[in-house]
Amino acid sequence: MAFYENAKLVRETDKPEQYQRVRKIGEEPGGPGIYRCQSCGFEDVMNRECTKLPPCSNCSKQKGANTWKFLVIATDAA
Ligand SMILES: [Zn+2]
C-alpha cells in the first residue's frame, strides 16, 4: 500500500496493462517508480538508472524467485 499527501499530484491510470504486467527478476524495468513484490507484498523503488529488476530484498531465499508489478509509475511530467 502506497500513501500520498497531495491527490493533485497522483492520478488513476488510463493504461492499467502497465500495472498488470508481471515483471521478472533480471528483466528491464518498465520505468522508474514503486514496484510491489508479488510474493510478499514488499514495495521497493527502481530509479531511472535501473536496467535489471533485482530480487526482492524482503523475500527469504527459501521462497525462491519473486516477480514484480508496478504500483506507482513516476513520470517527468510537471
Ligand atoms: Zn518479496
PDB file of the backbone (N, CA, C, O) and the ligand in Angstrom, with CONECT records:
HET     ZN  A 101       1
ATOM      1  N   MET A   1       0.844  -1.188   0.000  1.00  0.00           N
ATOM      2  CA  MET A   1       0.000   0.000   0.000  1.00  0.00           C
ATOM      3  C   MET A   1       0.877   1.236   0.000  1.00  0.00           C
ATOM      4  O   MET A   1       1.704   1.411   0.896  1.00  0.00           O
ATOM      5  N   ALA A   2       0.711   2.081  -0.978  1.00  0.00           N
ATOM      6  CA  ALA A   2       1.467   3.329  -1.032  1.00  0.00           C
ATOM      7  C   ALA A   2       0.580   4.466  -0.528  1.00  0.00           C
ATOM      8  O   ALA A   2      -0.635   4.447  -0.724  1.00  0.00           O
ATOM      9  N   PHE A   3       1.183   5.438   0.112  1.00  0.00           N
ATOM     10  CA  PHE A   3       0.445   6.591   0.618  1.00  0.00           C
ATOM     11  C   PHE A   3       0.886   7.847  -0.104  1.00  0.00           C
ATOM     12  O   PHE A   3       2.007   7.927  -0.606  1.00  0.00           O
ATOM     13  N   TYR A   4      -0.004   8.827  -0.153  1.00  0.00           N
ATOM     14  CA  TYR A   4       0.355  10.114  -0.737  1.00  0.00           C
ATOM     15  C   TYR A   4      -0.331  11.218   0.052  1.00  0.00           C
ATOM     16  O   TYR A   4      -1.309  10.982   0.760  1.00  0.00           O
ATOM     17  N   GLU A   5       0.199  12.423  -0.085  1.00  0.00           N
ATOM     18  CA  GLU A   5      -0.341  13.568   0.650  1.00  0.00           C
ATOM     19  C   GLU A   5      -1.170  14.475  -0.245  1.00  0.00           C
ATOM     20  O   GLU A   5      -2.198  14.998   0.186  1.00  0.00           O
ATOM     21  N   ASN A   6      -0.729  14.669  -1.503  1.00  0.00           N
ATOM     22  CA  ASN A   6      -1.377  15.631  -2.382  1.00  0.00           C
ATOM     23  C   ASN A   6      -2.039  14.895  -3.547  1.00  0.00           C
ATOM     24  O   ASN A   6      -1.354  14.460  -4.473  1.00  0.00           O
ATOM     25  N   ALA A   7      -3.346  14.755  -3.508  1.00  0.00           N
ATOM     26  CA  ALA A   7      -4.070  13.988  -4.530  1.00  0.00           C
ATOM     27  C   ALA A   7      -3.981  14.624  -5.906  1.00  0.00           C
ATOM     28  O   ALA A   7      -4.267  13.961  -6.903  1.00  0.00           O
ATOM     29  N   LYS A   8      -3.594  15.888  -5.987  1.00  0.00           N
ATOM     30  CA  LYS A   8      -3.476  16.551  -7.287  1.00  0.00           C
ATOM     31  C   LYS A   8      -2.228  16.083  -8.041  1.00  0.00           C
ATOM     32  O   LYS A   8      -2.104  16.311  -9.245  1.00  0.00           O
ATOM     33  N   LEU A   9      -1.310  15.431  -7.334  1.00  0.00           N
ATOM     34  CA  LEU A   9      -0.050  15.007  -7.948  1.00  0.00           C
ATOM     35  C   LEU A   9      -0.025  13.524  -8.290  1.00  0.00           C
ATOM     36  O   LEU A   9       0.986  13.015  -8.775  1.00  0.00           O
ATOM     37  N   VAL A  10      -1.125  12.830  -8.043  1.00  0.00           N
ATOM     38  CA  VAL A  10      -1.248  11.431  -8.460  1.00  0.00           C
ATOM     39  C   VAL A  10      -2.579  11.275  -9.187  1.00  0.00           C
ATOM     40  O   VAL A  10      -3.520  12.034  -8.954  1.00  0.00           O
ATOM     41  N   ARG A  11      -2.643  10.276 -10.073  1.00  0.00           N
ATOM     42  CA  ARG A  11      -3.856  10.107 -10.872  1.00  0.00           C
ATOM     43  C   ARG A  11      -4.036   8.626 -11.176  1.00  0.00           C
ATOM     44  O   ARG A  11      -3.064   7.911 -11.419  1.00  0.00           O
ATOM     45  N   GLU A  12      -5.287   8.171 -11.159  1.00  0.00           N
ATOM     46  CA  GLU A  12      -5.549   6.792 -11.542  1.00  0.00           C
ATOM     47  C   GLU A  12      -5.228   6.629 -13.018  1.00  0.00           C
ATOM     48  O   GLU A  12      -5.559   7.478 -13.846  1.00  0.00           O
ATOM     49  N   THR A  13      -4.573   5.512 -13.326  1.00  0.00           N
ATOM     50  CA  THR A  13      -4.089   5.329 -14.695  1.00  0.00           C
ATOM     51  C   THR A  13      -5.214   5.044 -15.674  1.00  0.00           C
ATOM     52  O   THR A  13      -6.253   4.489 -15.316  1.00  0.00           O
ATOM     53  N   ASP A  14      -4.978   5.442 -16.933  1.00  0.00           N
ATOM     54  CA  ASP A  14      -5.854   5.014 -18.022  1.00  0.00           C
ATOM     55  C   ASP A  14      -5.159   3.937 -18.855  1.00  0.00           C
ATOM     56  O   ASP A  14      -5.636   3.553 -19.923  1.00  0.00           O
ATOM     57  N   LYS A  15      -4.010   3.454 -18.341  1.00  0.00           N
ATOM     58  CA  LYS A  15      -3.271   2.376 -19.012  1.00  0.00           C
ATOM     59  C   LYS A  15      -2.981   1.258 -18.011  1.00  0.00           C
ATOM     60  O   LYS A  15      -1.825   1.044 -17.647  1.00  0.00           O
ATOM     61  N   PRO A  16      -4.023   0.537 -17.557  1.00  0.00           N
ATOM     62  CA  PRO A  16      -3.838  -0.454 -16.495  1.00  0.00           C
ATOM     63  C   PRO A  16      -2.932  -1.616 -16.879  1.00  0.00           C
ATOM     64  O   PRO A  16      -2.380  -2.282 -16.003  1.00  0.00           O
ATOM     65  N   GLU A  17      -2.770  -1.870 -18.178  1.00  0.00           N
ATOM     66  CA  GLU A  17      -1.942  -3.007 -18.589  1.00  0.00           C
ATOM     67  C   GLU A  17      -0.496  -2.851 -18.130  1.00  0.00           C
ATOM     68  O   GLU A  17       0.194  -3.845 -17.904  1.00  0.00           O
ATOM     69  N   GLN A  18      -0.035  -1.614 -17.992  1.00  0.00           N
ATOM     70  CA  GLN A  18       1.323  -1.382 -17.499  1.00  0.00           C
ATOM     71  C   GLN A  18       1.470  -1.884 -16.056  1.00  0.00           C
ATOM     72  O   GLN A  18       2.546  -2.327 -15.653  1.00  0.00           O
ATOM     73  N   TYR A  19       0.401  -1.810 -15.299  1.00  0.00           N
ATOM     74  CA  TYR A  19       0.425  -2.199 -13.891  1.00  0.00           C
ATOM     75  C   TYR A  19       0.117  -3.679 -13.706  1.00  0.00           C
ATOM     76  O   TYR A  19       0.510  -4.281 -12.707  1.00  0.00           O
ATOM     77  N   GLN A  20      -0.580  -4.257 -14.662  1.00  0.00           N
ATOM     78  CA  GLN A  20      -0.988  -5.663 -14.544  1.00  0.00           C
ATOM     79  C   GLN A  20       0.103  -6.616 -15.014  1.00  0.00           C
ATOM     80  O   GLN A  20       0.079  -7.802 -14.685  1.00  0.00           O
ATOM     81  N   ARG A  21       1.048  -6.107 -15.772  1.00  0.00           N
ATOM     82  CA  ARG A  21       2.107  -6.970 -16.311  1.00  0.00           C
ATOM     83  C   ARG A  21       3.038  -7.453 -15.202  1.00  0.00           C
ATOM     84  O   ARG A  21       3.545  -6.656 -14.412  1.00  0.00           O
ATOM     85  N   VAL A  22       3.253  -8.754 -15.153  1.00  0.00           N
ATOM     86  CA  VAL A  22       4.175  -9.349 -14.188  1.00  0.00           C
ATOM     87  C   VAL A  22       5.586  -9.257 -14.749  1.00  0.00           C
ATOM     88  O   VAL A  22       5.841  -9.673 -15.880  1.00  0.00           O
ATOM     89  N   ARG A  23       6.500  -8.711 -13.956  1.00  0.00           N
ATOM     90  CA  ARG A  23       7.877  -8.468 -14.398  1.00  0.00           C
ATOM     91  C   ARG A  23       8.835  -9.343 -13.588  1.00  0.00           C
ATOM     92  O   ARG A  23       8.751  -9.409 -12.362  1.00  0.00           O
ATOM     93  N   LYS A  24       9.744 -10.009 -14.296  1.00  0.00           N
ATOM     94  CA  LYS A  24      10.649 -10.970 -13.662  1.00  0.00           C
ATOM     95  C   LYS A  24      11.968 -10.319 -13.254  1.00  0.00           C
ATOM     96  O   LYS A  24      12.359  -9.276 -13.777  1.00  0.00           O
ATOM     97  N   ILE A  25      12.636 -10.965 -12.307  1.00  0.00           N
ATOM     98  CA  ILE A  25      13.986 -10.549 -11.911  1.00  0.00           C
ATOM     99  C   ILE A  25      14.894 -10.611 -13.137  1.00  0.00           C
ATOM    100  O   ILE A  25      14.842 -11.572 -13.905  1.00  0.00           O
ATOM    101  N   GLY A  26      15.724  -9.587 -13.317  1.00  0.00           N
ATOM    102  CA  GLY A  26      16.646  -9.537 -14.439  1.00  0.00           C
ATOM    103  C   GLY A  26      16.054  -8.872 -15.666  1.00  0.00           C
ATOM    104  O   GLY A  26      16.773  -8.493 -16.591  1.00  0.00           O
ATOM    105  N   GLU A  27      14.740  -8.735 -15.665  1.00  0.00           N
ATOM    106  CA  GLU A  27      14.061  -8.072 -16.782  1.00  0.00           C
ATOM    107  C   GLU A  27      14.281  -6.565 -16.692  1.00  0.00           C
ATOM    108  O   GLU A  27      14.449  -6.024 -15.600  1.00  0.00           O
ATOM    109  N   GLU A  28      14.280  -5.894 -17.832  1.00  0.00           N
ATOM    110  CA  GLU A  28      14.376  -4.437 -17.830  1.00  0.00           C
ATOM    111  C   GLU A  28      13.094  -3.860 -17.219  1.00  0.00           C
ATOM    112  O   GLU A  28      11.996  -4.266 -17.601  1.00  0.00           O
ATOM    113  N   PRO A  29      13.219  -2.922 -16.279  1.00  0.00           N
ATOM    114  CA  PRO A  29      12.010  -2.342 -15.676  1.00  0.00           C
ATOM    115  C   PRO A  29      11.195  -1.584 -16.719  1.00  0.00           C
ATOM    116  O   PRO A  29      11.717  -1.201 -17.766  1.00  0.00           O
ATOM    117  N   GLY A  30       9.946  -1.375 -16.436  1.00  0.00           N
ATOM    118  CA  GLY A  30       9.091  -0.594 -17.323  1.00  0.00           C
ATOM    119  C   GLY A  30       9.313   0.896 -17.183  1.00  0.00           C
ATOM    120  O   GLY A  30       8.691   1.688 -17.891  1.00  0.00           O
ATOM    121  N   GLY A  31      10.201   1.286 -16.270  1.00  0.00           N
ATOM    122  CA  GLY A  31      10.473   2.693 -15.993  1.00  0.00           C
ATOM    123  C   GLY A  31      10.614   2.896 -14.503  1.00  0.00           C
ATOM    124  O   GLY A  31      10.508   1.951 -13.722  1.00  0.00           O
ATOM    125  N   PRO A  32      10.859   4.160 -14.104  1.00  0.00           N
ATOM    126  CA  PRO A  32      11.049   4.417 -12.682  1.00  0.00           C
ATOM    127  C   PRO A  32       9.732   4.404 -11.908  1.00  0.00           C
ATOM    128  O   PRO A  32       8.668   4.706 -12.448  1.00  0.00           O
ATOM    129  N   GLY A  33       9.834   4.050 -10.643  1.00  0.00           N
ATOM    130  CA  GLY A  33       8.636   4.074  -9.808  1.00  0.00           C
ATOM    131  C   GLY A  33       8.717   3.091  -8.668  1.00  0.00           C
ATOM    132  O   GLY A  33       9.780   2.556  -8.355  1.00  0.00           O
ATOM    133  N   ILE A  34       7.568   2.864  -8.050  1.00  0.00           N
ATOM    134  CA  ILE A  34       7.454   1.917  -6.942  1.00  0.00           C
ATOM    135  C   ILE A  34       6.924   0.598  -7.504  1.00  0.00           C
ATOM    136  O   ILE A  34       5.923   0.570  -8.219  1.00  0.00           O
ATOM    137  N   TYR A  35       7.607  -0.480  -7.169  1.00  0.00           N
ATOM    138  CA  TYR A  35       7.209  -1.813  -7.593  1.00  0.00           C
ATOM    139  C   TYR A  35       6.799  -2.617  -6.371  1.00  0.00           C
ATOM    140  O   TYR A  35       7.305  -2.391  -5.272  1.00  0.00           O
ATOM    141  N   ARG A  36       5.875  -3.561  -6.565  1.00  0.00           N
ATOM    142  CA  ARG A  36       5.399  -4.399  -5.460  1.00  0.00           C
ATOM    143  C   ARG A  36       5.753  -5.852  -5.748  1.00  0.00           C
ATOM    144  O   ARG A  36       5.439  -6.395  -6.807  1.00  0.00           O
ATOM    145  N   CYS A  37       6.425  -6.469  -4.760  1.00  0.00           N
ATOM    146  CA  CYS A  37       6.774  -7.885  -4.864  1.00  0.00           C
ATOM    147  C   CYS A  37       5.500  -8.724  -4.855  1.00  0.00           C
ATOM    148  O   CYS A  37       4.627  -8.535  -4.008  1.00  0.00           O
ATOM    149  N   GLN A  38       5.402  -9.651  -5.804  1.00  0.00           N
ATOM    150  CA  GLN A  38       4.199 -10.472  -5.914  1.00  0.00           C
ATOM    151  C   GLN A  38       4.235 -11.675  -4.967  1.00  0.00           C
ATOM    152  O   GLN A  38       3.255 -12.413  -4.870  1.00  0.00           O
ATOM    153  N   SER A  39       5.367 -11.877  -4.265  1.00  0.00           N
ATOM    154  CA  SER A  39       5.455 -12.957  -3.287  1.00  0.00           C
ATOM    155  C   SER A  39       5.087 -12.488  -1.893  1.00  0.00           C
ATOM    156  O   SER A  39       4.310 -13.145  -1.200  1.00  0.00           O
ATOM    157  N   CYS A  40       5.647 -11.338  -1.469  1.00  0.00           N
ATOM    158  CA  CYS A  40       5.463 -10.913  -0.077  1.00  0.00           C
ATOM    159  C   CYS A  40       4.792  -9.548   0.062  1.00  0.00           C
ATOM    160  O   CYS A  40       4.439  -9.155   1.173  1.00  0.00           O
ATOM    161  N   GLY A  41       4.609  -8.829  -1.021  1.00  0.00           N
ATOM    162  CA  GLY A  41       3.950  -7.530  -0.944  1.00  0.00           C
ATOM    163  C   GLY A  41       4.869  -6.368  -0.623  1.00  0.00           C
ATOM    164  O   GLY A  41       4.424  -5.224  -0.540  1.00  0.00           O
ATOM    165  N   PHE A  42       6.158  -6.657  -0.442  1.00  0.00           N
ATOM    166  CA  PHE A  42       7.135  -5.601  -0.151  1.00  0.00           C
ATOM    167  C   PHE A  42       7.204  -4.625  -1.324  1.00  0.00           C
ATOM    168  O   PHE A  42       7.199  -5.027  -2.488  1.00  0.00           O
ATOM    169  N   GLU A  43       7.269  -3.339  -0.993  1.00  0.00           N
ATOM    170  CA  GLU A  43       7.359  -2.305  -2.025  1.00  0.00           C
ATOM    171  C   GLU A  43       8.787  -1.786  -2.093  1.00  0.00           C
ATOM    172  O   GLU A  43       9.422  -1.552  -1.065  1.00  0.00           O
ATOM    173  N   ASP A  44       9.290  -1.607  -3.316  1.00  0.00           N
ATOM    174  CA  ASP A  44      10.640  -1.073  -3.477  1.00  0.00           C
ATOM    175  C   ASP A  44      10.659  -0.119  -4.663  1.00  0.00           C
ATOM    176  O   ASP A  44       9.779  -0.143  -5.523  1.00  0.00           O
ATOM    177  N   VAL A  45      11.695   0.725  -4.681  1.00  0.00           N
ATOM    178  CA  VAL A  45      11.800   1.779  -5.689  1.00  0.00           C
ATOM    179  C   VAL A  45      12.884   1.438  -6.703  1.00  0.00           C
ATOM    180  O   VAL A  45      13.995   1.058  -6.333  1.00  0.00           O
ATOM    181  N   MET A  46      12.556   1.576  -7.973  1.00  0.00           N
ATOM    182  CA  MET A  46      13.546   1.443  -9.047  1.00  0.00           C
ATOM    183  C   MET A  46      13.725   2.835  -9.662  1.00  0.00           C
ATOM    184  O   MET A  46      12.750   3.505 -10.000  1.00  0.00           O
ATOM    185  N   ASN A  47      14.975   3.254  -9.801  1.00  0.00           N
ATOM    186  CA  ASN A  47      15.215   4.585 -10.358  1.00  0.00           C
ATOM    187  C   ASN A  47      15.448   4.525 -11.863  1.00  0.00           C
ATOM    188  O   ASN A  47      15.377   3.455 -12.467  1.00  0.00           O
ATOM    189  N   ARG A  48      15.719   5.656 -12.451  1.00  0.00           N
ATOM    190  CA  ARG A  48      15.865   5.741 -13.916  1.00  0.00           C
ATOM    191  C   ARG A  48      17.110   5.034 -14.421  1.00  0.00           C
ATOM    192  O   ARG A  48      17.203   4.712 -15.606  1.00  0.00           O
ATOM    193  N   GLU A  49      18.060   4.789 -13.543  1.00  0.00           N
ATOM    194  CA  GLU A  49      19.299   4.112 -13.946  1.00  0.00           C
ATOM    195  C   GLU A  49      19.176   2.595 -13.867  1.00  0.00           C
ATOM    196  O   GLU A  49      20.053   1.883 -14.355  1.00  0.00           O
ATOM    197  N   CYS A  50      18.116   2.096 -13.268  1.00  0.00           N
ATOM    198  CA  CYS A  50      17.946   0.651 -13.094  1.00  0.00           C
ATOM    199  C   CYS A  50      17.735  -0.015 -14.453  1.00  0.00           C
ATOM    200  O   CYS A  50      16.837   0.369 -15.203  1.00  0.00           O
ATOM    201  N   THR A  51      18.565  -1.017 -14.770  1.00  0.00           N
ATOM    202  CA  THR A  51      18.441  -1.705 -16.063  1.00  0.00           C
ATOM    203  C   THR A  51      17.942  -3.143 -15.908  1.00  0.00           C
ATOM    204  O   THR A  51      17.477  -3.749 -16.873  1.00  0.00           O
ATOM    205  N   LYS A  52      18.043  -3.694 -14.674  1.00  0.00           N
ATOM    206  CA  LYS A  52      17.552  -5.049 -14.432  1.00  0.00           C
ATOM    207  C   LYS A  52      16.835  -5.085 -13.089  1.00  0.00           C
ATOM    208  O   LYS A  52      17.371  -4.616 -12.085  1.00  0.00           O
ATOM    209  N   LEU A  53      15.645  -5.629 -13.066  1.00  0.00           N
ATOM    210  CA  LEU A  53      14.913  -5.726 -11.798  1.00  0.00           C
ATOM    211  C   LEU A  53      15.659  -6.680 -10.866  1.00  0.00           C
ATOM    212  O   LEU A  53      16.026  -7.781 -11.277  1.00  0.00           O
ATOM    213  N   PRO A  54      15.887  -6.273  -9.623  1.00  0.00           N
ATOM    214  CA  PRO A  54      16.603  -7.116  -8.666  1.00  0.00           C
ATOM    215  C   PRO A  54      15.642  -8.088  -7.970  1.00  0.00           C
ATOM    216  O   PRO A  54      14.425  -7.944  -8.079  1.00  0.00           O
ATOM    217  N   PRO A  55      16.193  -9.074  -7.257  1.00  0.00           N
ATOM    218  CA  PRO A  55      15.343  -9.900  -6.397  1.00  0.00           C
ATOM    219  C   PRO A  55      14.793  -9.049  -5.260  1.00  0.00           C
ATOM    220  O   PRO A  55      15.398  -8.041  -4.894  1.00  0.00           O
ATOM    221  N   CYS A  56      13.682  -9.432  -4.711  1.00  0.00           N
ATOM    222  CA  CYS A  56      13.105  -8.723  -3.568  1.00  0.00           C
ATOM    223  C   CYS A  56      14.003  -8.914  -2.349  1.00  0.00           C
ATOM    224  O   CYS A  56      14.343 -10.038  -1.978  1.00  0.00           O
ATOM    225  N   SER A  57      14.381  -7.791  -1.732  1.00  0.00           N
ATOM    226  CA  SER A  57      15.267  -7.872  -0.574  1.00  0.00           C
ATOM    227  C   SER A  57      14.543  -8.342   0.678  1.00  0.00           C
ATOM    228  O   SER A  57      15.187  -8.671   1.674  1.00  0.00           O
ATOM    229  N   ASN A  58      13.240  -8.379   0.645  1.00  0.00           N
ATOM    230  CA  ASN A  58      12.468  -8.807   1.816  1.00  0.00           C
ATOM    231  C   ASN A  58      12.127 -10.301   1.774  1.00  0.00           C
ATOM    232  O   ASN A  58      11.780 -10.886   2.800  1.00  0.00           O
ATOM    233  N   CYS A  59      12.224 -10.903   0.619  1.00  0.00           N
ATOM    234  CA  CYS A  59      11.901 -12.331   0.493  1.00  0.00           C
ATOM    235  C   CYS A  59      13.096 -13.173   0.933  1.00  0.00           C
ATOM    236  O   CYS A  59      14.241 -12.866   0.599  1.00  0.00           O
ATOM    237  N   SER A  60      12.828 -14.200   1.661  1.00  0.00           N
ATOM    238  CA  SER A  60      13.924 -15.096   2.037  1.00  0.00           C
ATOM    239  C   SER A  60      14.316 -15.946   0.833  1.00  0.00           C
ATOM    240  O   SER A  60      13.534 -16.109  -0.103  1.00  0.00           O
ATOM    241  N   LYS A  61      15.534 -16.485   0.867  1.00  0.00           N
ATOM    242  CA  LYS A  61      15.992 -17.312  -0.242  1.00  0.00           C
ATOM    243  C   LYS A  61      15.176 -18.601  -0.360  1.00  0.00           C
ATOM    244  O   LYS A  61      15.102 -19.199  -1.434  1.00  0.00           O
ATOM    245  N   GLN A  62      14.570 -19.021   0.741  1.00  0.00           N
ATOM    246  CA  GLN A  62      13.773 -20.245   0.709  1.00  0.00           C
ATOM    247  C   GLN A  62      12.524 -20.080  -0.159  1.00  0.00           C
ATOM    248  O   GLN A  62      12.006 -21.053  -0.707  1.00  0.00           O
ATOM    249  N   LYS A  63      12.051 -18.851  -0.276  1.00  0.00           N
ATOM    250  CA  LYS A  63      10.825 -18.628  -1.051  1.00  0.00           C
ATOM    251  C   LYS A  63      11.076 -18.705  -2.546  1.00  0.00           C
ATOM    252  O   LYS A  63      10.140 -18.867  -3.329  1.00  0.00           O
ATOM    253  N   GLY A  64      12.340 -18.590  -2.946  1.00  0.00           N
ATOM    254  CA  GLY A  64      12.649 -18.623  -4.366  1.00  0.00           C
ATOM    255  C   GLY A  64      12.474 -17.275  -5.008  1.00  0.00           C
ATOM    256  O   GLY A  64      12.299 -16.262  -4.331  1.00  0.00           O
ATOM    257  N   ALA A  65      12.523 -17.275  -6.343  1.00  0.00           N
ATOM    258  CA  ALA A  65      12.487 -16.025  -7.092  1.00  0.00           C
ATOM    259  C   ALA A  65      11.106 -15.388  -7.026  1.00  0.00           C
ATOM    260  O   ALA A  65      10.079 -16.063  -7.102  1.00  0.00           O
ATOM    261  N   ASN A  66      11.115 -14.087  -6.884  1.00  0.00           N
ATOM    262  CA  ASN A  66       9.856 -13.341  -6.875  1.00  0.00           C
ATOM    263  C   ASN A  66       9.644 -12.660  -8.213  1.00  0.00           C
ATOM    264  O   ASN A  66      10.532 -12.659  -9.066  1.00  0.00           O
ATOM    265  N   THR A  67       8.498 -12.097  -8.389  1.00  0.00           N
ATOM    266  CA  THR A  67       8.203 -11.246  -9.545  1.00  0.00           C
ATOM    267  C   THR A  67       7.704  -9.908  -9.029  1.00  0.00           C
ATOM    268  O   THR A  67       7.354  -9.769  -7.856  1.00  0.00           O
ATOM    269  N   TRP A  68       7.675  -8.934  -9.914  1.00  0.00           N
ATOM    270  CA  TRP A  68       7.274  -7.576  -9.555  1.00  0.00           C
ATOM    271  C   TRP A  68       6.115  -7.102 -10.423  1.00  0.00           C
ATOM    272  O   TRP A  68       5.928  -7.552 -11.554  1.00  0.00           O
ATOM    273  N   LYS A  69       5.334  -6.165  -9.847  1.00  0.00           N
ATOM    274  CA  LYS A  69       4.368  -5.396 -10.635  1.00  0.00           C
ATOM    275  C   LYS A  69       4.519  -3.933 -10.242  1.00  0.00           C
ATOM    276  O   LYS A  69       4.868  -3.614  -9.106  1.00  0.00           O
ATOM    277  N   PHE A  70       4.250  -3.049 -11.198  1.00  0.00           N
ATOM    278  CA  PHE A  70       4.214  -1.639 -10.893  1.00  0.00           C
ATOM    279  C   PHE A  70       3.117  -1.336  -9.877  1.00  0.00           C
ATOM    280  O   PHE A  70       2.003  -1.847  -9.986  1.00  0.00           O
ATOM    281  N   LEU A  71       3.436  -0.509  -8.895  1.00  0.00           N
ATOM    282  CA  LEU A  71       2.416   0.029  -8.004  1.00  0.00           C
ATOM    283  C   LEU A  71       2.158   1.493  -8.345  1.00  0.00           C
ATOM    284  O   LEU A  71       1.011   1.928  -8.450  1.00  0.00           O
ATOM    285  N   VAL A  72       3.257   2.253  -8.519  1.00  0.00           N
ATOM    286  CA  VAL A  72       3.173   3.669  -8.879  1.00  0.00           C
ATOM    287  C   VAL A  72       4.250   3.950  -9.928  1.00  0.00           C
ATOM    288  O   VAL A  72       5.419   3.619  -9.727  1.00  0.00           O
ATOM    289  N   ILE A  73       3.864   4.548 -11.019  1.00  0.00           N
ATOM    290  CA  ILE A  73       4.825   4.926 -12.052  1.00  0.00           C
ATOM    291  C   ILE A  73       5.194   6.397 -11.870  1.00  0.00           C
ATOM    292  O   ILE A  73       4.322   7.262 -11.792  1.00  0.00           O
ATOM    293  N   ALA A  74       6.506   6.668 -11.804  1.00  0.00           N
ATOM    294  CA  ALA A  74       6.983   8.047 -11.726  1.00  0.00           C
ATOM    295  C   ALA A  74       7.110   8.601 -13.142  1.00  0.00           C
ATOM    296  O   ALA A  74       7.516   7.889 -14.061  1.00  0.00           O
ATOM    297  N   THR A  75       6.768   9.851 -13.309  1.00  0.00           N
ATOM    298  CA  THR A  75       6.885  10.486 -14.621  1.00  0.00           C
ATOM    299  C   THR A  75       7.742  11.741 -14.507  1.00  0.00           C
ATOM    300  O   THR A  75       8.052  12.202 -13.409  1.00  0.00           O
ATOM    301  N   ASP A  76       8.114  12.280 -15.653  1.00  0.00           N
ATOM    302  CA  ASP A  76       8.829  13.556 -15.639  1.00  0.00           C
ATOM    303  C   ASP A  76       7.885  14.693 -16.053  1.00  0.00           C
ATOM    304  O   ASP A  76       8.323  15.804 -16.351  1.00  0.00           O
ATOM    305  N   ALA A  77       6.597  14.393 -16.063  1.00  0.00           N
ATOM    306  CA  ALA A  77       5.614  15.432 -16.390  1.00  0.00           C
ATOM    307  C   ALA A  77       5.500  16.418 -15.232  1.00  0.00           C
ATOM    308  O   ALA A  77       5.472  16.012 -14.071  1.00  0.00           O
ATOM    309  N   ALA A  78       5.436  17.680 -15.535  1.00  0.00           N
ATOM    310  CA  ALA A  78       5.350  18.709 -14.497  1.00  0.00           C
ATOM    311  C   ALA A  78       3.949  18.745 -13.896  1.00  0.00           C
ATOM    312  O   ALA A  78       3.681  19.550 -13.003  1.00  0.00           O
TER     313      ALA A  78
HETATM  314 ZN    ZN A 101       9.212 -10.147  -1.595  1.00  0.00          ZN2+
END
